[in-house]
């Protein structure tokens, strides 16, 4: 099931991509990043909302003509446009399906990749449902102790007012789950992309490496980590928020980030959008069996918990 002796196209020695979460994203605070990526020959994945935010987050959406035009420019330049739900906040089934169809109408096809958004009630298999037992119960207890109460997403629950799992199952190939501190994502989750028996409406799950803010991103791709990724012939999918400090109020890119991306681009890496990279991993699988068992899920969840603790100790979040 794992990817032994993985080879990359064009003689490349490692793979690197980015999934940019659209939270708080505007043209002003993210366009310079994409101009840099395009200049360096890096192609990645940017998620979008269709509808304006209704919750605590801010950001542009496909209803904004200027933003929509910019997203179409990115798509035509080779960037992948992913789905981050219909928007920030509560959306019911009819609204979700309309947003999904509008995405297709605007961008020409349905999204291939999706990441759940924070506390949206329409998330699929989220909160404790991300984890196998006993971790799902421990997670619920942890939320209770922190005063968050019992949380449940309903995107996968048929009959729920926010159900859209049938649409996700028909059109979206990949859904993001765990995020690790390690630069080699595949070393942390060697079976990705994988299926789970307990999440039948999600076709394939994948993991990512943590570049949540510019500070964490810069630490993740420091020269020694890139040396390691290159040496291991690894695969890195960074999950980040380019609206989180990568560009200052004057429109200048964080200089450390720019230098490290230039270093990355100078190496012999395969830089393609996330879906293309996951497709390659799936095609390179040494076995046709892509269904993971509970033991594997417990193993990677334990790894995720330990790395979350280390992250909190280092960054305070």
C-alpha positions as CSV (number, residue, x, y, z in Angstrom):
1,X,0.0,0.0,0.0
2,X,2.9,2.3,0.6
3,X,5.1,4.0,-2.0
4,X,8.5,2.2,-1.9
5,X,11.2,3.5,-4.3
6,X,8.9,6.3,-5.4
7,X,9.9,8.0,-8.6
8,X,8.9,11.4,-9.8
9,X,8.4,12.6,-13.4
10,X,11.1,14.4,-15.4
11,X,13.9,13.0,-13.3
12,X,12.9,15.1,-10.3
13,X,14.2,13.9,-6.9
14,X,11.5,15.1,-4.6
15,X,8.0,16.7,-4.7
16,X,6.6,19.8,-3.2
17,X,3.2,21.5,-3.3
18,X,1.1,23.9,-1.3
19,X,-2.6,24.0,-0.3
20,X,-3.5,27.6,0.5
21,X,-6.5,27.9,2.8
22,X,-8.6,30.9,1.7
23,X,-9.3,32.2,5.2
24,X,-9.0,36.0,5.3
25,X,-7.6,36.0,1.7
26,X,-7.9,39.1,-0.5
27,X,-6.2,40.1,-3.7
28,X,-4.1,42.6,-1.7
29,X,-2.7,40.2,0.8
30,X,-2.1,37.2,-1.4
31,X,-1.5,38.3,-5.0
32,X,2.2,39.1,-4.4
33,X,2.7,35.6,-3.2
34,X,1.2,34.1,-6.4
35,X,3.3,36.4,-8.5
36,X,6.4,35.1,-6.8
37,X,5.3,31.5,-7.2
38,X,4.6,32.0,-10.9
39,X,7.9,33.7,-11.4
40,X,9.7,30.8,-9.8
41,X,7.9,28.2,-11.8
42,X,6.0,26.7,-8.9
43,X,2.4,25.7,-9.3
44,X,0.2,25.0,-6.3
45,X,-3.4,24.8,-5.1
46,X,-5.4,27.8,-3.8
47,X,-8.8,27.2,-2.2
48,X,-11.8,29.5,-2.6
49,X,-15.1,30.4,-1.2
50,X,-18.1,31.0,-3.4
51,X,-20.1,33.0,-0.9
52,X,-19.1,36.0,1.3
53,X,-18.2,35.1,4.9
54,X,-21.0,34.8,7.5
55,X,-18.8,33.8,10.4
56,X,-15.7,35.1,12.2
57,X,-13.4,34.9,9.2
58,X,-13.1,37.5,6.5
59,X,-11.9,37.3,2.9
60,X,-13.0,37.7,-0.8
61,X,-15.1,35.1,-2.6
62,X,-16.1,34.2,-6.2
63,X,-19.1,36.6,-5.9
64,X,-16.6,39.5,-6.0
65,X,-16.0,40.3,-9.7
66,X,-12.4,41.4,-9.3
67,X,-11.5,38.5,-7.1
68,X,-13.2,36.1,-9.5
69,X,-11.3,37.5,-12.4
70,X,-8.0,37.0,-10.5
71,X,-8.9,33.4,-9.6
72,X,-9.6,32.7,-13.3
73,X,-6.2,34.2,-14.2
74,X,-4.5,31.9,-11.6
75,X,-6.3,28.9,-13.0
76,X,-5.3,29.8,-16.6
77,X,-1.7,30.0,-15.4
78,X,-1.7,26.5,-14.1
79,X,-2.7,26.9,-10.5
80,X,-5.4,24.5,-9.1
81,X,-8.5,26.0,-7.5
82,X,-9.7,23.9,-4.6
83,X,-12.9,24.1,-2.5
84,X,-13.1,25.3,1.1
85,X,-16.8,24.9,1.5
86,X,-19.4,27.4,0.2
87,X,-18.1,30.1,2.6
88,X,-17.4,30.9,6.3
89,X,-20.4,30.2,8.5
90,X,-23.6,28.2,8.4
91,X,-24.9,27.2,5.0
92,X,-27.8,24.8,4.4
93,X,-28.0,22.1,1.7
94,X,-29.7,24.2,-1.0
95,X,-27.1,27.0,-0.5
96,X,-24.2,24.5,-0.6
97,X,-25.4,22.8,-3.7
98,X,-26.0,26.2,-5.4
99,X,-22.5,27.3,-4.5
100,X,-21.0,24.0,-5.8
101,X,-22.8,24.5,-9.1
102,X,-21.7,28.1,-9.3
103,X,-18.1,27.0,-8.7
104,X,-18.5,24.6,-11.7
105,X,-20.1,27.3,-13.8
106,X,-17.4,29.9,-13.1
107,X,-14.3,27.6,-13.2
108,X,-15.4,25.1,-15.8
109,X,-15.5,21.9,-13.7
110,X,-16.2,20.7,-10.2
111,X,-13.4,20.9,-7.7
112,X,-11.2,17.8,-7.3
113,X,-10.0,18.7,-3.8
114,X,-11.5,20.0,-0.6
115,X,-10.5,21.1,2.9
116,X,-13.0,21.6,5.7
117,X,-13.2,25.0,7.2
118,X,-12.8,25.5,11.0
119,X,-16.2,25.1,12.7
120,X,-18.6,25.0,9.7
121,X,-21.5,22.8,10.4
122,X,-21.4,21.5,6.8
123,X,-17.9,20.0,7.2
124,X,-17.7,16.3,6.4
125,X,-16.3,13.9,8.9
126,X,-14.9,16.6,11.1
127,X,-14.3,17.2,14.8
128,X,-14.1,13.8,16.6
129,X,-15.2,12.0,13.4
130,X,-11.8,12.6,11.9
131,X,-10.3,10.1,14.3
132,X,-10.6,6.4,15.1
133,X,-11.6,5.1,18.5
134,X,-10.5,5.7,21.2
135,X,-9.1,9.1,20.0
136,X,-12.5,10.3,18.9
137,X,-13.8,9.9,22.5
138,X,-10.7,11.5,24.0
139,X,-11.1,14.4,21.6
140,X,-14.7,14.9,22.6
141,X,-13.7,14.9,26.3
142,X,-11.0,17.4,25.6
143,X,-13.4,19.8,23.9
144,X,-15.8,19.4,26.9
145,X,-13.0,20.2,29.4
146,X,-12.2,23.4,27.4
147,X,-15.8,24.5,27.5
148,X,-16.4,23.9,23.8
149,X,-19.1,21.3,24.3
150,X,-19.9,18.4,22.0
151,X,-19.4,19.3,18.4
152,X,-20.7,17.5,15.3
153,X,-20.5,18.3,11.7
154,X,-23.4,17.3,9.5
155,X,-22.1,17.4,5.9
156,X,-22.0,13.6,5.8
157,X,-25.2,13.0,7.6
158,X,-28.0,12.2,5.2
159,X,-31.2,14.0,6.2
160,X,-29.3,16.8,7.9
161,X,-30.0,20.4,6.8
162,X,-26.4,20.8,5.8
163,X,-25.9,17.4,4.1
164,X,-23.9,17.4,0.9
165,X,-21.8,14.3,1.2
166,X,-23.5,12.8,-1.8
167,X,-22.2,15.6,-4.0
168,X,-18.8,15.4,-2.4
169,X,-18.7,11.7,-3.1
170,X,-19.6,12.1,-6.8
171,X,-17.2,14.9,-7.6
172,X,-14.3,15.5,-5.0
173,X,-11.4,13.0,-5.1
174,X,-9.4,14.2,-2.2
175,X,-10.2,15.6,1.3
176,X,-7.6,16.9,3.7
177,X,-7.3,15.4,7.2
178,X,-4.2,15.5,9.5
179,X,-1.4,18.1,9.5
180,X,2.1,17.3,10.7
181,X,5.2,19.3,11.6
182,X,7.5,17.2,9.5
183,X,8.6,18.5,6.1
184,X,8.2,15.1,4.5
185,X,4.5,14.6,4.6
186,X,4.7,11.1,3.0
187,X,7.0,9.9,5.8
188,X,4.2,10.8,8.3
189,X,1.4,9.3,6.3
190,X,3.0,6.8,3.9
191,X,-0.3,5.4,2.7
192,X,-1.8,8.6,1.4
193,X,-4.1,9.1,-0.4
194,X,-6.1,6.4,1.3
195,X,-9.7,5.3,1.8
196,X,-11.5,4.5,5.1
197,X,-14.4,2.2,5.7
198,X,-15.9,4.5,8.3
199,X,-16.0,7.5,6.0
200,X,-17.7,6.1,2.9
201,X,-18.6,9.5,1.3
202,X,-15.1,10.7,1.3
203,X,-13.2,9.2,-1.6
204,X,-9.6,9.7,-0.5
205,X,-7.9,11.4,2.4
206,X,-4.5,13.1,2.4
207,X,-2.3,14.7,5.0
208,X,-0.2,17.8,4.9
209,X,2.7,19.5,6.6
210,X,2.1,22.5,8.8
211,X,2.8,26.0,7.4
212,X,-0.1,27.6,9.1
213,X,1.4,31.1,9.2
214,X,4.4,32.7,7.6
215,X,6.5,31.9,10.8
216,X,5.6,28.2,10.7
217,X,6.0,28.0,6.9
218,X,9.5,29.6,7.0
219,X,10.6,27.2,9.8
220,X,9.2,24.2,7.8
221,X,11.2,25.0,4.7
222,X,14.4,26.1,6.2
223,X,17.5,25.0,4.3
224,X,18.2,22.0,6.6
225,X,14.7,20.7,6.2
226,X,14.8,21.1,2.4
227,X,18.1,19.2,2.4
228,X,16.3,16.4,4.3
229,X,13.4,16.4,2.0
230,X,15.7,16.2,-1.0
231,X,17.9,13.5,0.6
232,X,14.8,11.3,1.4
233,X,13.3,11.8,-2.0
234,X,10.2,12.8,-0.1
235,X,6.9,14.5,-0.8
236,X,5.8,17.7,1.0
237,X,2.3,19.1,0.8
238,X,2.2,22.3,2.9
239,X,-1.1,23.5,4.3
240,X,-0.9,27.2,4.8
241,X,-2.8,30.5,4.9
242,X,-1.0,33.0,2.6
243,X,-3.2,35.7,4.2
244,X,-1.4,35.1,7.5
245,X,1.6,37.5,7.4
246,X,3.2,36.5,4.1
247,X,2.5,40.0,2.7
248,X,2.8,43.2,4.7
249,X,0.4,46.2,4.6
250,X,2.6,47.8,1.9
251,X,2.3,44.8,-0.3
252,X,5.9,43.5,0.3
253,X,6.5,39.8,0.6
254,X,8.2,38.5,3.8
255,X,11.9,38.5,2.8
256,X,12.6,35.2,4.6
257,X,9.8,33.5,2.8
258,X,11.0,34.8,-0.5
259,X,14.5,33.7,0.0
260,X,13.4,30.2,1.1
261,X,11.1,29.8,-1.9
262,X,13.9,30.9,-4.2
263,X,16.1,28.2,-2.5
264,X,13.3,25.6,-3.0
265,X,12.9,26.5,-6.7
266,X,16.6,26.2,-7.3
267,X,16.5,22.5,-6.3
268,X,15.5,19.5,-8.4
269,X,11.9,19.3,-7.1
270,X,8.7,18.4,-8.9
271,X,6.4,21.4,-8.2
272,X,2.8,20.7,-9.2
273,X,-0.7,21.3,-7.7
274,X,-1.8,19.1,-4.9
275,X,-4.3,17.0,-6.9
276,X,-1.8,16.2,-9.6
277,X,0.7,15.1,-6.9
278,X,-1.8,12.9,-5.1
279,X,-2.8,11.4,-8.4
280,X,0.8,10.5,-9.0
281,X,1.1,8.9,-5.5
282,X,-2.1,6.9,-6.2
283,X,-0.8,5.7,-9.6
284,X,2.6,4.8,-8.0
285,X,1.1,2.6,-5.3
286,X,2.6,-0.8,-5.1
287,X,-0.7,-2.5,-4.2
288,X,-4.2,-1.9,-5.5
289,X,-5.4,-2.0,-1.9
290,X,-6.0,1.6,-0.8
291,X,-8.2,1.0,2.2
292,X,-6.4,1.6,5.5
293,X,-7.3,-0.3,8.7
294,X,-7.9,1.0,12.2
295,X,-4.4,0.2,13.3
296,X,-2.9,2.4,10.7
297,X,-5.3,5.3,11.6
298,X,-4.4,5.0,15.2
299,X,-0.7,5.1,14.4
300,X,-0.9,8.3,12.3
301,X,-3.3,9.9,14.8
302,X,-0.8,9.2,17.7
303,X,1.9,10.8,15.6
304,X,-0.4,13.8,14.9
305,X,-1.2,14.3,18.7
306,X,2.5,14.3,19.6
307,X,3.3,16.8,16.9
308,X,0.4,19.0,17.9
309,X,1.8,19.1,21.5
310,X,5.2,20.1,20.2
311,X,3.7,22.8,18.0
312,X,1.8,24.3,20.9
313,X,4.9,24.3,23.1
314,X,6.9,26.0,20.3
315,X,4.4,28.5,18.8
316,X,1.7,28.7,21.5
317,X,-1.1,27.6,19.2
